[in-house]
Amino acid sequence: MKIAVVGGGWMGLVLAHKLSEMEGDHQISILERDSQLGGLATYYHYDSFYWDKFYHVILPTDKDLLDFMADLGLEDEIRWGQTLTGVYVDHQFYSVSTTKEFLLFPPLNLWQKFRLGLTILIGSRINNWRSLEKVTVEEWLVRFSGKKTYEKFWKPLLLAKLGSSYKRVSAVFIWTYIKRLFEAREDSSARSEHMGYISGGYKTVLDHLEKSLSDQEVQIRLQSLVSQIQPDAKSGLQMKINGDLEHFDKVIFTGPVNVLHKVADPTLIAIEGKPDEVEYLGVICMVLVLKSPLTPYYVLNIADDKIPFTGVIGMSTLVDVNETDKKHLVYLPKYILSTDSFMKLPDAEVKSMFFEGLRRLYPDFDMESVISVHINRAFKVQPLQVINYSTIIPKVSTLHPDFFVLNTSQFVKGTLNNNSVTSHVNHFMKIHGKHFSDSTVEVLNTGSND
Ligand SMILES: Cc1cc2nc3c(=O)[nH]c(=O)nc-3n(C[C@H](O)[C@H](O)[C@H](O)COP(=O)(O)OP(=O)(O)OC[C@H]3O[C@@H](n4cnc5c(N)ncnc54)[C@H](O)[C@@H]3O)c2cc1C
């Protein structure tokens, strides 16, 4: 059976790995349009070492992701560390890394702190997220925390994660954030943040995956753009790959829904809703390789409208500098709508604006410390989860028994990360896995987006 997985991002790779472990006579191919595997989780050559193109960490609560890493034999390569989270507000830096620091957060008075704690408690107790979809995250947070606490604590966090688009995002966003991060903090014995990474970064993971897939005779086809998917005359499907038609018995598509809409023949899918109306957040990230550390915080959220980036990620506060050629790695991300003209500004302009912001944040910043500067962009990071997103999200059902769709645009209540992507694949395999085994006689005609 010839099976194609379209997309060699984390979703496609985990899926291909799970398929390759199934019994049966399969020929699995991964079709990836880029020249490198990994999608958003890929790696980058920072001149003298490789590290993640965008910053990635693992949380102790990322159970499905950790199980998958163990499955790959990478259990012993996980490094855990304690990290700090900071907030820059009123031109001062504050650590909010432990429950104590969090409760002592000086910009807030006792009453405001109480309301902050209460908001987190309320958020972590909510189970029915649907009512949260009807209200903006700003409205919800101001309601429970008050305006001052919102401005000084929550707004910097929203800006760091969503850029100025946060104004249109629903309260489901903060609910999932509270659940993921604060529950992780509660889990750790010291009640402070523990984060993890794989020695060598995602390059180690991707190299391992590539080897294990090749050992299972999975074909990894890079620079392979799928531009058309259509039913084949007898059975299965035909795909146009770099302009040439090729037959597959089954196809699983893992790219964004608006790409699916363009490449899939209308007889293959029914899309309820308007995929072109799903807005995607993009990210533009200036990455600095430095001689000396810039920040003690893994994440610094910024409450200052004059600073063009929305956070500072001090990767080397977690990652041993021996992993990065004894150099310090800092990411300065700015999240914006993928259609925003800022995404297309020339690198030189982005650098000049970001360095100006950096000097505002750290007046003593020493340019002599800069070894190299890199501008990385991603246009489709995640759909903007606006008010009532679950009702406007295009509902995709597949109309052909051999065509399946599995992508992150269907996530309505989960934060987007490699743990939720892995869980999504596990769920897919539980429901649909049997259709990829040669011994199966039954063929179900269903979509795959549950
Ligand atoms: C700045 C940033 C920080 C992050 N931090 C974390 C973190 O700390 N922890 C964490 O767990 N996660 C993090 N993530 C999220 C994580 O990277 C994503 O959840 C994950 O990579 C999504 O994988 P995916 O396969 O669904 O999508 P993608 O990575 O977008 O993969 C889709 C793939 O499909 C390919 N494709 C699309 N169309 C076609 C076509 N027509 N033909 C062939 N190929 C095609 C694309 O080239 C791409 O490689 C972060 C992401 C970003 C951007």
The ligand as a Tripos MOL2 file, in Angstrom:
@<TRIPOS>MOLECULE
LIG
   53    58     1     0     0
SMALL
NO_CHARGES

@<TRIPOS>ATOM
      1 C1          8.1480   30.9840   17.6860 C.3       1 LIG1
      2 C2          7.6090   29.6230   18.0170 C.ar      1 LIG1
      3 C3          7.8650   29.0720   19.2590 C.ar      1 LIG1
      4 C4          7.3610   27.8060   19.5910 C.ar      1 LIG1
      5 N1          7.6510   27.2800   20.8200 N.ar      1 LIG1
      6 C5          7.2280   26.0340   21.1180 C.ar      1 LIG1
      7 C6          7.6150   25.4290   22.3500 C.ar      1 LIG1
      8 O1          8.3330   26.0220   23.1540 O.2       1 LIG1
      9 N2          7.1790   24.1700   22.6060 N.ar      1 LIG1
     10 C7          6.3830   23.4760   21.7220 C.ar      1 LIG1
     11 O2          6.0460   22.3210   21.9990 O.2       1 LIG1
     12 N3          5.9930   24.0280   20.5600 N.ar      1 LIG1
     13 C8          6.3920   25.2870   20.2290 C.ar      1 LIG1
     14 N4          6.0340   25.8380   19.0290 N.ar      1 LIG1
     15 C9          4.9870   25.1850   18.2060 C.3       1 LIG1
     16 C10         5.4640   24.0540   17.3250 C.3       1 LIG1
     17 O3          6.5700   24.4440   16.5700 O.3       1 LIG1
     18 C11         4.2670   23.6570   16.4150 C.3       1 LIG1
     19 O4          3.2260   23.1940   17.2380 O.3       1 LIG1
     20 C12         4.5390   22.5390   15.4600 C.3       1 LIG1
     21 O5          5.7800   22.6780   14.8520 O.3       1 LIG1
     22 C13         3.4180   22.4570   14.4140 C.3       1 LIG1
     23 O6          3.7170   21.4130   13.5100 O.3       1 LIG1
     24 P1          2.8380   21.1310   12.2110 P.3       1 LIG1
     25 O7          3.4340   19.9610   11.5300 O.co2     1 LIG1
     26 O8          1.4080   21.0490   12.5670 O.co2     1 LIG1
     27 O9          2.9580   22.4510   11.3190 O.3       1 LIG1
     28 P2          4.1970   23.0110   10.4950 P.3       1 LIG1
     29 O10         5.4120   23.0120   11.3060 O.co2     1 LIG1
     30 O11         3.7350   24.2970    9.9120 O.co2     1 LIG1
     31 O12         4.3950   21.9190    9.3280 O.3       1 LIG1
     32 C14         3.6360   21.8750    8.1540 C.3       1 LIG1
     33 C15         4.5820   21.3990    7.0560 C.3       1 LIG1
     34 O13         3.8450   21.1690    5.8590 O.3       1 LIG1
     35 C16         4.6200   21.6220    4.7700 C.3       1 LIG1
     36 N5          3.6870   21.8850    3.6710 N.ar      1 LIG1
     37 C17         2.6370   22.7510    3.6640 C.ar      1 LIG1
     38 N6          2.0130   22.7200    2.4570 N.ar      1 LIG1
     39 C18         2.6760   21.8250    1.6990 C.ar      1 LIG1
     40 C19         2.5120   21.3720    0.3550 C.ar      1 LIG1
     41 N7          1.5180   21.8230   -0.4340 N.pl3     1 LIG1
     42 N8          3.3840   20.4310   -0.1270 N.ar      1 LIG1
     43 C20         4.3810   19.9390    0.6590 C.ar      1 LIG1
     44 N9          4.5970   20.3670    1.9320 N.ar      1 LIG1
     45 C21         3.7460   21.2850    2.4450 C.ar      1 LIG1
     46 C22         5.3070   22.8760    5.3170 C.3       1 LIG1
     47 O14         6.4560   23.2260    4.5440 O.3       1 LIG1
     48 C23         5.6470   22.4470    6.7380 C.3       1 LIG1
     49 O15         6.9340   21.8600    6.8440 O.3       1 LIG1
     50 C24         6.5570   27.0870   18.6530 C.ar      1 LIG1
     51 C25         6.3180   27.6360   17.3890 C.ar      1 LIG1
     52 C26         6.8480   28.8860   17.0640 C.ar      1 LIG1
     53 C27         6.6170   29.4360   15.6890 C.3       1 LIG1
@<TRIPOS>BOND
     1     1     2 1
     2     2     3 ar
     3     2    52 ar
     4     3     4 ar
     5     4     5 ar
     6     4    50 ar
     7     5     6 ar
     8     6     7 ar
     9     6    13 1
    10     7     8 2
    11     7     9 ar
    12     9    10 ar
    13    10    11 2
    14    10    12 ar
    15    12    13 ar
    16    13    14 ar
    17    14    15 1
    18    14    50 ar
    19    15    16 1
    20    16    17 1
    21    16    18 1
    22    18    19 1
    23    18    20 1
    24    20    21 1
    25    20    22 1
    26    22    23 1
    27    23    24 1
    28    24    25 2
    29    24    26 1
    30    24    27 1
    31    27    28 1
    32    28    29 2
    33    28    30 1
    34    28    31 1
    35    31    32 1
    36    32    33 1
    37    33    34 1
    38    33    48 1
    39    34    35 1
    40    35    36 1
    41    35    46 1
    42    36    37 ar
    43    36    45 ar
    44    37    38 ar
    45    38    39 ar
    46    39    40 ar
    47    39    45 ar
    48    40    41 1
    49    40    42 ar
    50    42    43 ar
    51    43    44 ar
    52    44    45 ar
    53    46    47 1
    54    46    48 1
    55    48    49 1
    56    50    51 ar
    57    51    52 ar
    58    52    53 1
@<TRIPOS>SUBSTRUCTURE
     1 LIG1         1 GROUP 0 **** ****
